[in-house]
Amino acid sequence: MHKLMLQVQLLLAALSALLPLVPLEHRGRIAEILETAAKALAFTGVLGAGAEDIAEKLAAVRADVEGMAAAGRAVTDDELAAAMTRVRAASADLRAALAAS
């Protein structure tokens, strides 16, 4: 559970660095990432065994976000689409873990 909380915190920090580089038309996608992180944080106490898997998926999302932020340029559609694929997988796993709890 601590690993999940740490990954959410790191992801939020990475998003704050990325946000200025995201074109306005894609800011809604960043909101999806924030929503997934918020849900994971809100339900850390009830996720049980699924928390470890979700933490790993959030770590992958964070790596994508950090990479885009480190590039120091506007985020491309393809970069954001790849990150969103990981976000949606993490979100689906989160919903499944909550349903199993």
Buried (B, 14 or more C-beta within 10 A) or exposed (E): EEBBBEBBEBBBBBBEBBBEBBEEEBEEBBEBBBEBBEBBBEBBEEBEEBBEBBBBBBBBBBBBBBBBBEEEEEBEEEBBEBBBEBBEBBBEBBEEBBEEE
